[in-house]
Amino acid sequence: MTDLRSAYEETCDEELSQWDAQLVLLKSTADQADREVNMVCRKSIRTLQLKQEEARAKQIELKAAGSEVWEDLKAAMEKVRMELRTSFCHVAGRLGRNGKDL
């Protein structure tokens, strides 16, 4: 395995762990919001959890992939990571928070 591949996979692992912490923070913030915001955000948070599970599955695939398909899987992983980042910022915005605080 190349050093670049290992570094990329490690970066993805770290990001997935950070998203775990961010989800906890989002849930806590949603719990403190008014009822309407809480309901809307809870649905969005559940969607985030499903996206995160998708990213974890992609990460497992990526780690197990042979070099001939790794680049294609990396591209798929990048797409999922970008969707998650955007979704996290969207939910944080709904809660009146700056996504950088999460």
N, C-alpha and C positions, 0 to 999 in steps of 0.2 A: 504494500500500500504506500502511495506517495505521501510525502509530508504535506502537500497542499490538500490532498483528499482528507487526510487525518485532521488537519486544521479546520477545514470546512465542516466536517462532521462534528467536531468539538464545538464549533461556534453554534451550530444548530442545536446541539444538546443544551448548551448554556441558555440559548434563547428560549427553548421550550421550558426550561426551569424558571426563567424570569416570568414567562407567561403564567405559570402556576401561581406565582406570588401576585401578579397583577390581577388575576381572576379573584383571588381572595380579597384583595383591596376593592375591586369593583363591586363584589357582592356586599361587602361591609358598607360601602358608600351607598349602594342601592337600598340597603336596609334602613339607612338613615334618611332617605329621600321621602318626599310625600308619596302617598299611595299610587297615584297615577304614574309618576315617574318610575317608581319601584316596579310596577307591573310591566311597563314598556321595557325597562332595562333588564329585568329578569329574563324576558324572552330573548333579548339580544345577547345576554350573558350565556344563555343555554346554547344559542347558535355559535358563540365563541368557543364554548366547550367542545362542541361537535367539530368545529374547524381545527381545534387544537388536537383532538383525537386523530383527525385526518393527517395532520402534520406529523404526529408521532408514528403513525403507520407508514407514512412516506419515509421518515427517518430510518425506520427499521428496514424497509426495502432498500434504501440507499446504502446502508451499512453492509447489507448482505449481497449487494449487486457486484457482478463482475465488471471489470474495466470496460467491456464492450457496451454496456448499457448505463454505466454510471453517469455519464454526462447528461443523458436524457432524463434520468431520475433526478439529477441535480436541478435541471430546469423546472421540473414539476415541483420540486421542493421549494425553489425560489418563488414560484407562483403562489403556493400555499402560504409561505412566510409573508409575502407582500399582502395577501388578503387578510391575514391575521393582524398585521400591523395596522392596516386601514380600519379594520373592524374594532380593534382595541381603541383607537383614537376616536372613532365614531361614538362608541358607548361612553367613553370618558367625557366626551363633549356633551352628550345628553345629560350626564350627571353634573354638568357645570364645572368640570375639572379639565385642566390642561393635561393632555396625554403624557407630557414629559414628567408630570408629578407622579405618575403611576409606576 
